[in-house]
């Protein structure tokens, strides 16, 4: 993806302390001279942790830090750095991490630096600009799904990540915790939200597999090597990576996977390249995942509803920060509508017991 479309001038109020940052870069042997010119750009596409591109001495680094005034839960930079530090050794699609600091005197919050991976990030706008043909999306979706299965097959023990999470009771904890987070961030009454939470509490699977999971795996969180679409160079945004039920991971991906057969308001509320011709339906994604992974998939409606509800909570949390003046990003102004849309869609899916043809 072209850099001018990936980054922009740093948003007001989200600037980095240049002098402190250059001193840190020098201490980590990432630059040779503290007086070198440092150019900082901000990646605009993400909605969670703040991500910056640093250019200095003909080098490029990516810096990630929590949002300003972010809640204490989540946004754990040390944990995310640990995931990449260990995973990069055994999984070539984890970007190489370079340095981490929890010294808040440097930038006001913990942060870490990692490599910048070149390639194509397939956002909705990027896909439209490229006018991709249906055959291209056949290859894209196959590569994306193959890499998803590859991730779920990673030997996390050999990577030293066996303490990353507690897979026992994972599903029950997720249902409880996301419900708790939604209630804490709610800004208005959404009847379907309570219905979905109650239903998930009473209909969650008791037996499930577990593996390393990403928890935010979608087209715009992977970097394709080139426009042949046959290889992914890197997976991005590892902040929610843990050990848990891989079908919870799949459910989240399905929540983002809007299709051309979905209602227009759903396509507009959750814009994605997956609405373009050539992409498989959500049901076809599930069938292909089952075939490629060898996993049986039961309780599909639960996993899909869970994925939608989780997206609803994330959107609502970001909107809560916007409403209370903790961020000025104009993209966040309509996220309460996205949150309600996800809750309504999840409840419709539950009532119809299906993941396609919901409306």
C-alpha positions, 0 to 999 in steps of 0.5 A, spaced: 500 500 500 502 506 498 505 510 504 501 517 503 495 513 504 497 509 510 500 515 514 498 522 515 500 528 519 500 527 527 493 528 530 493 534 535 494 532 542 497 525 540 504 528 538 510 524 541 516 528 545 521 528 539 527 529 544 526 524 548 524 519 543 531 520 539 535 519 546 531 512 547 533 510 539 540 512 541 540 508 547 537 502 543 543 503 538 537 504 533 540 510 530 547 513 530 546 520 532 541 524 537 541 530 532 539 526 526 532 529 523 526 525 525 520 525 521 514 522 524 507 520 521 501 517 524 498 511 521 490 513 520 487 506 519 487 503 526 482 505 531 485 502 538 493 503 539 496 509 536 501 507 531 506 511 528 512 511 522 519 514 524 524 515 519 531 517 521 538 516 518 535 512 512 531 507 517 524 506 518 521 504 525 514 503 527 512 505 534 506 503 538 503 506 544 496 506 548 491 511 546 491 518 550 486 517 556 485 509 555 482 505 560 487 501 564 484 494 561 487 492 555 493 496 551 498 493 554 504 494 550 509 490 554 504 484 553 504 485 546 512 486 545 512 479 549 508 476 544 512 479 538 519 477 541 517 470 542 513 469 536 517 472 531 522 466 533 517 461 530 512 464 526 515 469 520 509 473 519 510 476 526 513 483 525 520 483 529 520 487 535 526 492 537 525 495 543 520 496 549 520 501 554 515 502 560 518 509 562 512 514 562 517 519 562 519 518 555 512 519 551 507 519 557 506 511 556 509 505 555 511 504 548 515 499 543 518 499 537 518 494 531 520 493 524 516 496 518 513 491 513 513 493 506 507 490 502 499 491 501 494 492 506 487 491 503 483 496 506 476 497 503 479 504 499 485 500 497 481 494 494 476 499 491 482 503 488 485 497 485 478 495 482 480 488 484 477 482 480 473 476 483 479 471 481 483 476 485 479 475 491 479 468 490 486 468 491 486 473 497 481 469 501 484 463 500 491 466 502 488 470 508 484 463 510 491 459 510 495 464 514 489 464 519 489 456 520 497 456 520 497 461 526 492 457 530 497 451 528 503 455 531 506 451 537 506 456 542 510 452 547 516 452 543 515 460 542 515 460 550 508 463 550 505 457 554 503 463 560 500 468 555 493 466 557 489 460 561 485 457 556 481 453 561 474 457 562 476 461 556 469 462 553 466 463 560 471 469 562 470 472 555 463 472 555 463 475 562 468 480 561 466 483 554 459 484 557 462 487 563 466 492 559 460 493 555 456 496 561 461 500 563 462 504 556 454 504 555 452 511 553 445 509 552 440 504 552 440 498 546 435 493 548 438 488 543 445 488 547 442 486 553 438 480 550 445 478 546 449 478 553 443 474 556 443 469 551 451 468 550 451 467 558 446 461 557 448 458 550 456 458 550 459 451 549 462 447 554 467 443 550 472 447 546 479 446 543 484 452 544 490 454 541 494 461 540 489 466 537 490 473 534 483 476 536 482 481 531 484 477 524 481 481 518 484 483 511 486 490 513 490 487 519 495 483 514 500 485 509 500 482 503 507 481 499 505 483 493 499 484 488 499 476 486 496 475 493 499 469 494 503 470 501 502 474 507 508 478 509 506 480 516 500 480 521 499 486 525 495 488 531 497 483 536 494 487 542 489 481 544 493 475 542 492 470 547 491 462 548 484 460 547 478 457 543 480 458 535 473 458 534 472 465 538 477 468 533 474 465 527 467 468 530 470 475 531 473 475 523 466 473 521 463 479 525 467 483 520 466 479 514 460 483 511 458 481 504 455 483 498 448 479 500 448 483 507 443 489 507 446 496 505 446 499 512 450 493 514 455 494 509 455 501 510 456 500 518 462 495 517 465 497 510 470 491 508 473 489 502 469 482 503 463 485 500 466 485 493 465 480 488 469 474 489 469 473 496 466 467 499 460 468 504 461 467 511 458 460 511 463 458 505 469 461 510 466 456 515 466 450 511 473 452 508 476 453 515 473 446 517 476 443 511 483 446 512 484 446 520 480 439 521 476 442 526 469 440 527 465 447 528 459 446 532 455 452 536 456 457 530 451 462 531 454 463 538 461 464 535 458 469 530 454 473 535 460 473 540 464 476 534 459 481 533 458 483 540 465 484 541 466 488 535 460 492 538 464 493 545 470 495 542 466 500 538 462 503 544 469 503 548 472 508 543 466 512 542 465 513 550 472 516 550 470 520 544 464 523 548 468 524 554 473 528 550 479 524 550 480 523 543 478 528 537 479 523 532 472 525 527 472 517 525 469 516 532 463 520 532 459 515 529 461 509 533 455 508 537 451 507 531 456 501 529 456 498 536 448 498 536 448 495 529 453 490 531 448 488 537 442 488 533 445 484 527 447 479 533 440 478 536 437 477 529 443 472 527 441 468 534 433 469 532 434 466 525 440 461 528 444 463 521 450 467 519 448 469 512 441 472 510 440 475 517 436 481 514 
